[in-house]
Amino acid sequence: MKNTIYSFLVVTVLVTSCSSQKNLVNSAPFQIGEGYSQEWIGGKEATGSGLLVKIPVSEIEGYTLNTLFFRGQQAYVKIETEEGQKFVVAKFDKERKVAPHDIVAHADPREEFGNKPIKNEAKEELEFPFTLADDEAVLSYIQKSTINYVKVKGVKDKPALIYSSKPRE
């Protein structure tokens, strides 16, 4: 009986560990061009800042592009078309500095109705699943209900976009 239970546990661990591994393929079944990353900074403190990554792609019919892993972060991607060229676009937002909202503190708890709970500032760090250089990214895509991951090399840095805080006239 002990051997049956032990065998069952070993098989269960093997099956579950295989499903958690990332299927990193050497080349994608669609065309991937040389991409770029560009930091952006909002004109006002509350607008925040972030990083935009754009990678040209073609022949993506039949594939669902999902997530981009880049410099220790991950973001869902969108497909955008500019001048007939399709791009995978991922936006990595840095934390925004938002002014604290008013909190009503009153002896009568009914007066405190509408206060929003304070968010816990400590974020749980997830382990990044890939080891990448600064100019490398990993793009996940779905092909026939299987998630695959392909490494994209040569992502170049462009100068930062700094938006003005002046109102447009």
Z-matrix of the N, CA and C atoms (Angstrom, degrees):
N
C 1 1.457
C 2 1.523 1 111.24
N 3 1.356 2 116.22 1 -40.00
C 4 1.454 3 119.64 2 179.40
C 5 1.522 4 110.81 3 -62.71
N 6 1.322 5 116.96 4 -39.25
C 7 1.464 6 120.41 5 -179.59
C 8 1.522 7 111.16 6 -64.86
N 9 1.316 8 118.39 7 -36.44
C 10 1.459 9 121.82 8 179.17
C 11 1.519 10 110.57 9 -66.20
N 12 1.311 11 116.78 10 -45.61
C 13 1.462 12 120.73 11 179.30
C 14 1.528 13 109.67 12 -65.12
N 15 1.326 14 117.15 13 -44.46
C 16 1.467 15 120.70 14 179.13
C 17 1.526 16 110.63 15 -61.28
N 18 1.315 17 117.85 16 -44.15
C 19 1.470 18 121.93 17 179.46
C 20 1.524 19 110.66 18 -62.70
N 21 1.328 20 116.43 19 -41.95
C 22 1.461 21 120.46 20 178.73
C 23 1.525 22 110.77 21 -61.76
N 24 1.338 23 117.36 22 -43.85
C 25 1.459 24 120.94 23 179.73
C 26 1.525 25 111.36 24 -64.36
N 27 1.312 26 118.56 25 -41.28
C 28 1.463 27 121.68 26 179.97
C 29 1.523 28 110.46 27 -64.20
N 30 1.323 29 117.26 28 -44.14
C 31 1.465 30 121.12 29 179.46
C 32 1.526 31 110.31 30 -64.33
N 33 1.325 32 117.54 31 -41.91
C 34 1.465 33 121.53 32 179.13
C 35 1.522 34 110.88 33 -61.66
N 36 1.326 35 117.95 34 -44.81
C 37 1.466 36 121.43 35 179.49
C 38 1.523 37 110.36 36 -63.40
N 39 1.315 38 117.89 37 -43.14
C 40 1.468 39 120.76 38 179.55
C 41 1.520 40 111.96 39 -63.00
N 42 1.310 41 117.34 40 -42.46
C 43 1.466 42 120.94 41 -178.81
C 44 1.520 43 110.82 42 -66.96
N 45 1.324 44 117.60 43 -43.85
C 46 1.462 45 119.51 44 -178.26
C 47 1.520 46 112.21 45 -72.14
N 48 1.334 47 118.83 46 -32.63
C 49 1.460 48 119.65 47 179.59
C 50 1.522 49 111.38 48 -71.57
N 51 1.302 50 118.30 49 -32.40
C 52 1.460 51 120.67 50 178.47
C 53 1.523 52 111.11 51 -68.27
N 54 1.315 53 117.38 52 -35.26
C 55 1.462 54 119.45 53 -177.38
C 56 1.522 55 112.18 54 -73.46
N 57 1.343 56 118.54 55 -20.13
C 58 1.450 57 120.05 56 -178.99
C 59 1.532 58 112.56 57 -88.06
N 60 1.314 59 118.32 58 -8.57
C 61 1.457 60 120.98 59 179.44
C 62 1.518 61 109.94 60 -75.94
N 63 1.331 62 116.50 61 145.45
C 64 1.456 63 122.24 62 179.95
C 65 1.520 64 108.88 63 -85.56
N 66 1.336 65 116.55 64 134.01
C 67 1.458 66 122.52 65 179.94
C 68 1.524 67 108.63 66 -89.33
N 69 1.352 68 117.16 67 83.53
C 70 1.456 69 122.56 68 -178.53
C 71 1.527 70 108.45 69 -85.05
N 72 1.333 71 115.80 70 116.74
C 73 1.461 72 120.92 71 -179.37
C 74 1.526 73 109.54 72 -99.60
N 75 1.339 74 116.02 73 156.33
C 76 1.469 75 120.73 74 -177.42
C 77 1.519 76 112.99 75 -73.87
N 78 1.333 77 117.09 76 -36.20
C 79 1.467 78 119.64 77 179.99
C 80 1.519 79 109.03 78 -144.05
N 81 1.315 80 114.86 79 148.55
C 82 1.463 81 120.77 80 -179.41
C 83 1.521 82 109.65 81 -84.11
N 84 1.321 83 117.60 82 152.89
C 85 1.461 84 120.58 83 176.75
C 86 1.531 85 112.66 84 -78.13
N 87 1.321 86 117.39 85 4.05
C 88 1.457 87 123.03 86 176.15
C 89 1.526 88 107.62 87 -126.02
N 90 1.315 89 117.19 88 169.12
C 91 1.467 90 121.81 89 -176.43
C 92 1.534 91 111.07 90 -85.28
N 93 1.333 92 115.67 91 133.39
C 94 1.464 93 122.41 92 176.93
C 95 1.522 94 107.88 93 -123.98
N 96 1.344 95 116.15 94 126.57
C 97 1.462 96 120.76 95 178.90
C 98 1.514 97 111.40 96 -95.17
N 99 1.332 98 115.37 97 -171.87
C 100 1.460 99 120.88 98 178.34
C 101 1.520 100 109.77 99 -81.12
N 102 1.314 101 116.34 100 122.99
C 103 1.451 102 121.18 101 -177.12
C 104 1.511 103 112.45 102 -97.88
N 105 1.316 104 114.59 103 178.70
C 106 1.461 105 120.39 104 177.36
C 107 1.516 106 110.24 105 -144.52
N 108 1.321 107 114.62 106 157.67
C 109 1.459 108 120.93 107 173.84
C 110 1.520 109 107.56 108 -120.40
N 111 1.336 110 115.08 109 148.06
C 112 1.457 111 119.94 110 -178.19
C 113 1.522 112 108.78 111 -146.84
N 114 1.328 113 114.75 112 121.19
C 115 1.457 114 119.40 113 176.97
C 116 1.517 115 108.91 114 -75.55
N 117 1.333 116 116.79 115 144.64
C 118 1.463 117 120.65 116 175.45
C 119 1.526 118 108.58 117 -129.80
N 120 1.329 119 114.24 118 146.68
C 121 1.462 120 120.85 119 -179.25
C 122 1.518 121 107.78 120 -131.27
N 123 1.329 122 116.49 121 125.39
C 124 1.454 123 121.59 122 -179.37
C 125 1.522 124 111.70 123 -70.61
N 126 1.328 125 115.79 124 156.98
C 127 1.455 126 121.39 125 -177.39
C 128 1.508 127 114.29 126 -75.05
N 129 1.316 128 117.39 127 -21.08
C 130 1.458 129 121.66 128 179.11
C 131 1.519 130 108.45 129 -120.34
N 132 1.322 131 115.59 130 154.27
C 133 1.466 132 120.58 131 -175.62
C 134 1.535 133 111.90 132 -58.13
N 135 1.314 134 118.03 133 -40.04
C 136 1.462 135 121.05 134 -175.94
C 137 1.533 136 113.17 135 -75.92
N 138 1.337 137 118.79 136 -12.36
C 139 1.467 138 119.80 137 -178.82
C 140 1.509 139 112.28 138 -79.14
N 141 1.321 140 118.48 139 -19.36
C 142 1.448 141 121.94 140 174.52
C 143 1.516 142 113.92 141 82.57
N 144 1.320 143 114.13 142 -163.48
C 145 1.455 144 121.72 143 179.28
C 146 1.523 145 107.76 144 -155.94
N 147 1.307 146 115.67 145 172.21
C 148 1.449 147 118.37 146 -179.52
C 149 1.511 148 112.47 147 -177.21
N 150 1.307 149 115.18 148 -164.26
C 151 1.448 150 122.76 149 -178.35
C 152 1.518 151 108.41 150 -134.00
N 153 1.314 152 115.92 151 132.37
C 154 1.455 153 123.10 152 178.91
C 155 1.528 154 107.94 153 -110.06
N 156 1.325 155 117.09 154 130.16
C 157 1.452 156 121.59 155 177.27
C 158 1.516 157 108.01 156 -120.50
N 159 1.349 158 116.81 157 128.00
C 160 1.461 159 122.70 158 179.34
C 161 1.519 160 109.01 159 -126.24
N 162 1.331 161 115.33 160 128.97
C 163 1.459 162 121.18 161 179.99
C 164 1.521 163 107.97 162 -130.47
N 165 1.342 164 118.12 163 122.27
C 166 1.461 165 119.75 164 178.69
C 167 1.536 166 111.14 165 -70.66
N 168 1.339 167 115.89 166 137.91
C 169 1.464 168 121.78 167 178.73
C 170 1.528 169 109.17 168 -136.63
N 171 1.306 170 115.81 169 157.86
C 172 1.459 171 120.92 170 174.11
C 173 1.527 172 108.16 171 -151.19
N 174 1.314 173 115.21 172 164.68
C 175 1.465 174 122.72 173 -179.09
C 176 1.526 175 111.61 174 57.30
N 177 1.342 176 116.58 175 45.23
C 178 1.464 177 120.78 176 -177.04
C 179 1.524 178 112.92 177 -97.76
N 180 1.327 179 117.57 178 5.58
C 181 1.451 180 120.52 179 179.54
C 182 1.534 181 109.12 180 -61.46
N 183 1.315 182 116.23 181 132.65
C 184 1.460 183 121.19 182 -179.68
C 185 1.523 184 113.54 183 92.73
N 186 1.323 185 117.68 184 -1.73
C 187 1.459 186 122.37 185 179.61
C 188 1.524 187 108.92 186 -123.21
N 189 1.306 188 116.05 187 144.62
C 190 1.458 189 121.41 188 175.26
C 191 1.517 190 107.50 189 -109.45
N 192 1.327 191 116.14 190 113.67
C 193 1.459 192 120.66 191 178.46
C 194 1.521 193 107.85 192 -84.80
N 195 1.327 194 116.76 193 134.33
C 196 1.449 195 119.60 194 -167.10
C 197 1.524 196 114.50 195 -119.34
N 198 1.326 197 118.45 196 -64.87
C 199 1.459 198 121.83 197 -169.09
C 200 1.519 199 110.20 198 -134.76
N 201 1.349 200 115.97 199 147.31
C 202 1.457 201 121.26 200 173.88
C 203 1.527 202 108.11 201 -117.71
N 204 1.314 203 116.28 202 130.10
C 205 1.453 204 123.75 203 175.95
C 206 1.526 205 106.94 204 -104.51
N 207 1.344 206 117.07 205 124.47
C 208 1.460 207 120.21 206 -174.56
C 209 1.523 208 109.54 207 -153.93
N 210 1.306 209 116.53 208 126.74
C 211 1.468 210 123.94 209 176.63
C 212 1.529 211 113.55 210 47.63
N 213 1.311 212 115.14 211 50.02
C 214 1.459 213 121.26 212 175.44
C 215 1.516 214 115.42 213 78.09
N 216 1.326 215 118.25 214 7.99
C 217 1.459 216 122.05 215 179.61
C 218 1.525 217 109.42 216 -127.56
N 219 1.299 218 115.40 217 165.92
C 220 1.452 219 119.66 218 173.62
C 221 1.521 220 109.54 219 -139.23
N 222 1.342 221 115.01 220 148.29
C 223 1.462 222 120.48 221 -179.64
C 224 1.521 223 108.45 222 -149.35
N 225 1.330 224 115.31 223 149.02
C 226 1.454 225 119.89 224 173.30
C 227 1.520 226 108.94 225 -69.63
N 228 1.324 227 116.10 226 150.72
C 229 1.457 228 120.57 227 -177.37
C 230 1.519 229 111.14 228 -108.38
N 231 1.337 230 114.21 229 156.71
C 232 1.461 231 122.52 230 171.39
C 233 1.516 232 106.59 231 -122.14
N 234 1.316 233 115.99 232 157.32
C 235 1.459 234 121.02 233 173.77
C 236 1.524 235 106.79 234 -103.97
N 237 1.329 236 116.56 235 122.96
C 238 1.458 237 121.98 236 177.32
C 239 1.519 238 108.41 237 -121.80
N 240 1.339 239 115.76 238 148.59
C 241 1.454 240 121.05 239 178.77
C 242 1.515 241 109.20 240 -115.32
N 243 1.331 242 115.90 241 127.15
C 244 1.466 243 122.21 242 176.57
C 245 1.522 244 107.78 243 -128.69
N 246 1.308 245 115.77 244 121.46
C 247 1.460 246 122.61 245 178.93
C 248 1.528 247 111.67 246 50.08
N 249 1.324 248 116.48 247 44.04
C 250 1.460 249 121.96 248 177.01
C 251 1.519 250 115.14 249 81.99
N 252 1.314 251 119.21 250 -7.18
C 253 1.465 252 122.97 251 179.76
C 254 1.523 253 109.69 252 -100.19
N 255 1.339 254 117.57 253 132.41
C 256 1.460 255 121.94 254 176.85
C 257 1.520 256 109.56 255 -88.56
N 258 1.329 257 114.58 256 140.55
C 259 1.460 258 121.81 257 178.99
C 260 1.523 259 109.59 258 -128.70
N 261 1.322 260 115.62 259 142.59
C 262 1.456 261 122.09 260 165.53
C 263 1.516 262 104.86 261 -85.71
N 264 1.332 263 117.40 262 126.57
C 265 1.459 264 121.81 263 -177.44
C 266 1.522 265 109.03 264 -123.29
N 267 1.324 266 115.41 265 125.88
C 268 1.465 267 121.87 266 176.16
C 269 1.517 268 108.35 267 -124.37
N 270 1.318 269 116.02 268 134.93
C 271 1.462 270 121.62 269 179.05
C 272 1.527 271 108.91 270 -116.42
N 273 1.320 272 114.41 271 121.57
C 274 1.455 273 121.34 272 178.26
C 275 1.519 274 107.45 273 -108.00
N 276 1.328 275 116.69 274 106.04
C 277 1.466 276 120.63 275 -179.16
C 278 1.519 277 109.82 276 -85.10
N 279 1.337 278 114.89 277 136.99
C 280 1.451 279 119.41 278 170.34
C 281 1.512 280 106.24 279 -84.02
N 282 1.292 281 115.96 280 163.69
C 283 1.460 282 119.89 281 -177.78
C 284 1.519 283 110.57 282 -63.34
N 285 1.328 284 115.42 283 132.21
C 286 1.467 285 120.70 284 178.75
C 287 1.512 286 110.12 285 -82.98
N 288 1.323 287 114.20 286 146.90
C 289 1.454 288 119.82 287 174.61
C 290 1.518 289 107.24 288 -97.21
N 291 1.314 290 116.01 289 99.84
C 292 1.456 291 121.35 290 -177.71
C 293 1.517 292 108.85 291 -102.74
N 294 1.312 293 115.78 292 137.11
C 295 1.456 294 120.50 293 178.08
C 296 1.523 295 109.19 294 -62.46
N 297 1.335 296 117.26 295 138.32
C 298 1.465 297 119.21 296 -179.80
C 299 1.525 298 110.94 297 -64.37
N 300 1.333 299 115.70 298 143.71
C 301 1.456 300 119.76 299 179.92
C 302 1.535 301 109.54 300 -84.58
N 303 1.307 302 115.22 301 160.56
C 304 1.462 303 120.12 302 -178.63
C 305 1.527 304 110.25 303 -71.46
N 306 1.319 305 115.17 304 139.06
C 307 1.458 306 121.56 305 176.40
C 308 1.525 307 107.34 306 -120.54
N 309 1.303 308 115.72 307 130.28
C 310 1.454 309 120.87 308 178.34
C 311 1.519 310 108.09 309 -92.24
N 312 1.310 311 116.67 310 120.70
C 313 1.461 312 122.79 311 174.87
C 314 1.525 313 107.06 312 -111.44
N 315 1.333 314 115.98 313 120.34
C 316 1.456 315 120.05 314 -173.65
C 317 1.520 316 109.52 315 -144.58
N 318 1.329 317 117.33 316 152.82
C 319 1.463 318 121.49 317 178.02
C 320 1.525 319 110.90 318 -65.86
N 321 1.321 320 116.82 319 -30.03
C 322 1.461 321 121.36 320 177.93
C 323 1.544 322 107.84 321 -91.97
N 324 1.351 323 118.90 322 113.67
C 325 1.464 324 121.35 323 -176.94
C 326 1.530 325 113.25 324 -59.25
N 327 1.338 326 117.32 325 -24.19
C 328 1.472 327 119.28 326 178.90
C 329 1.518 328 111.78 327 -66.79
N 330 1.328 329 117.09 328 -26.28
C 331 1.460 330 121.47 329 177.96
C 332 1.535 331 111.99 330 -72.49
N 333 1.340 332 115.45 331 -19.40
C 334 1.462 333 119.87 332 -179.62
C 335 1.536 334 112.23 333 -88.09
N 336 1.323 335 116.25 334 0.59
C 337 1.464 336 119.65 335 178.89
C 338 1.531 337 109.49 336 -60.21
N 339 1.311 338 116.63 337 133.21
C 340 1.459 339 121.61 338 -179.52
C 341 1.514 340 113.50 339 102.69
N 342 1.354 341 117.08 340 -11.56
C 343 1.461 342 119.13 341 174.79
C 344 1.522 343 108.97 342 -64.90
N 345 1.318 344 115.70 343 137.06
C 346 1.464 345 119.88 344 177.28
C 347 1.525 346 108.40 345 -89.84
N 348 1.338 347 117.09 346 141.38
C 349 1.468 348 118.26 347 178.97
C 350 1.523 349 110.63 348 -65.74
N 351 1.322 350 115.76 349 147.59
C 352 1.457 351 121.30 350 178.62
C 353 1.523 352 107.77 351 -77.21
N 354 1.328 353 115.55 352 130.66
C 355 1.461 354 120.31 353 -178.93
C 356 1.516 355 109.67 354 -77.21
N 357 1.313 356 115.14 355 144.97
C 358 1.447 357 121.35 356 175.71
C 359 1.522 358 108.40 357 -73.23
N 360 1.307 359 117.64 358 121.56
C 361 1.453 360 122.06 359 -175.89
C 362 1.523 361 112.64 360 -72.99
N 363 1.314 362 117.67 361 -23.62
C 364 1.464 363 120.07 362 -179.17
C 365 1.522 364 109.33 363 -76.53
N 366 1.326 365 115.62 364 120.71
C 367 1.453 366 120.37 365 178.58
C 368 1.516 367 108.82 366 -99.74
N 369 1.315 368 115.29 367 140.88
C 370 1.452 369 119.34 368 177.41
C 371 1.525 370 108.27 369 -77.45
N 372 1.308 371 116.10 370 122.70
C 373 1.455 372 121.33 371 -179.20
C 374 1.526 373 109.16 372 -80.72
N 375 1.329 374 115.95 373 126.94
C 376 1.448 375 120.79 374 174.08
C 377 1.513 376 108.36 375 -91.68
N 378 1.313 377 115.70 376 145.49
C 379 1.452 378 119.65 377 179.42
C 380 1.521 379 109.03 378 -71.64
N 381 1.329 380 116.99 379 128.65
C 382 1.455 381 122.13 380 179.48
C 383 1.531 382 107.49 381 -75.15
N 384 1.329 383 118.14 382 127.14
C 385 1.467 384 119.92 383 -169.80
C 386 1.527 385 116.05 384 -80.08
N 387 1.329 386 119.72 385 -4.11
C 388 1.459 387 121.24 386 -175.98
C 389 1.519 388 110.62 387 -131.70
N 390 1.334 389 115.53 388 151.94
C 391 1.455 390 121.63 389 171.68
C 392 1.518 391 106.80 390 -103.27
N 393 1.339 392 116.21 391 113.92
C 394 1.459 393 121.01 392 -173.65
C 395 1.521 394 111.06 393 -129.26
N 396 1.340 395 115.83 394 149.82
C 397 1.455 396 121.77 395 170.97
C 398 1.533 397 107.81 396 -78.13
N 399 1.328 398 117.48 397 169.56
C 400 1.470 399 121.02 398 -178.99
C 401 1.524 400 113.33 399 -63.08
N 402 1.334 401 117.21 400 -26.33
C 403 1.467 402 119.91 401 -179.56
C 404 1.524 403 112.80 402 -100.17
N 405 1.331 404 117.05 403 18.61
C 406 1.466 405 121.42 404 179.66
C 407 1.521 406 111.11 405 -119.16
N 408 1.315 407 114.80 406 147.89
C 409 1.461 408 122.21 407 175.81
C 410 1.524 409 107.29 408 -138.10
N 411 1.310 410 116.53 409 164.07
C 412 1.462 411 121.70 410 173.49
C 413 1.516 412 107.22 411 -124.76
N 414 1.326 413 115.74 412 127.97
C 415 1.456 414 123.19 413 179.62
C 416 1.523 415 108.63 414 -107.20
N 417 1.320 416 116.56 415 127.78
C 418 1.463 417 119.41 416 176.10
C 419 1.519 418 108.71 417 -97.89
N 420 1.334 419 114.69 418 141.93
C 421 1.461 420 120.94 419 177.86
C 422 1.512 421 108.85 420 -143.79
N 423 1.328 422 114.52 421 156.30
C 424 1.468 423 120.81 422 -178.58
C 425 1.516 424 107.89 423 -109.28
N 426 1.320 425 114.60 424 127.45
C 427 1.463 426 122.24 425 177.94
C 428 1.525 427 107.32 426 -131.58
N 429 1.336 428 115.84 427 114.99
C 430 1.468 429 121.25 428 179.14
C 431 1.534 430 111.24 429 52.34
N 432 1.302 431 116.79 430 51.17
C 433 1.471 432 126.60 431 178.02
C 434 1.529 433 114.15 432 62.37
N 435 1.328 434 118.10 433 16.94
C 436 1.453 435 122.37 434 175.18
C 437 1.522 436 108.78 435 -114.59
N 438 1.326 437 116.56 436 131.35
C 439 1.458 438 120.75 437 177.82
C 440 1.521 439 108.40 438 -87.49
N 441 1.312 440 115.81 439 124.62
C 442 1.463 441 122.63 440 177.05
C 443 1.518 442 108.86 441 -118.72
N 444 1.315 443 115.81 442 158.99
C 445 1.460 444 122.48 443 -179.60
C 446 1.526 445 107.91 444 -129.65
N 447 1.327 446 116.99 445 132.68
C 448 1.457 447 120.88 446 178.56
C 449 1.525 448 108.75 447 -126.47
N 450 1.344 449 115.58 448 137.20
C 451 1.461 450 120.78 449 179.90
C 452 1.522 451 108.99 450 -82.75
N 453 1.327 452 115.47 451 133.28
C 454 1.462 453 122.91 452 177.44
C 455 1.527 454 106.34 453 -110.40
N 456 1.335 455 116.04 454 121.92
C 457 1.471 456 120.56 455 -177.11
C 458 1.523 457 110.18 456 -106.89
N 459 1.300 458 115.94 457 158.00
C 460 1.459 459 121.86 458 173.86
C 461 1.508 460 115.19 459 77.93
N 462 1.334 461 118.61 460 33.37
C 463 1.461 462 121.62 461 176.22
C 464 1.535 463 107.42 462 -75.86
N 465 1.308 464 115.61 463 115.78
C 466 1.464 465 121.15 464 -174.78
C 467 1.531 466 110.55 465 -91.52
N 468 1.337 467 115.56 466 151.83
C 469 1.465 468 121.54 467 176.20
C 470 1.525 469 109.48 468 -91.99
N 471 1.326 470 115.90 469 131.07
C 472 1.464 471 121.83 470 172.56
C 473 1.524 472 108.02 471 -103.41
N 474 1.339 473 117.09 472 159.53
C 475 1.474 474 119.59 473 176.89
C 476 1.535 475 111.43 474 -59.62
N 477 1.310 476 115.80 475 149.84
C 478 1.466 477 121.74 476 -177.06
C 479 1.521 478 111.69 477 -65.83
N 480 1.345 479 115.34 478 148.10
C 481 1.464 480 122.38 479 171.86
C 482 1.524 481 106.87 480 -95.86
N 483 1.322 482 116.83 481 119.07
C 484 1.462 483 120.98 482 178.91
C 485 1.520 484 106.75 483 -113.23
N 486 1.330 485 115.64 484 111.95
C 487 1.455 486 120.70 485 -177.23
C 488 1.523 487 110.17 486 -82.76
N 489 1.302 488 116.39 487 142.16
C 490 1.453 489 123.44 488 -179.20
C 491 1.529 490 110.22 489 -76.46
N 492 1.325 491 116.00 490 148.41
C 493 1.461 492 119.80 491 175.90
C 494 1.516 493 111.63 492 -93.10
N 495 1.337 494 116.81 493 -1.13
C 496 1.455 495 120.92 494 -179.97
C 497 1.523 496 109.46 495 -75.10
N 498 1.325 497 117.48 496 137.83
C 499 1.474 498 119.30 497 175.80
C 500 1.521 499 110.89 498 -68.49
N 501 1.308 500 114.91 499 144.38
C 502 1.480 501 119.08 500 178.12
C 503 1.500 502 110.03 501 -75.26
N 504 1.330 503 114.83 502 144.66
C 505 1.464 504 119.59 503 -178.88
C 506 1.496 505 110.98 504 -100.91
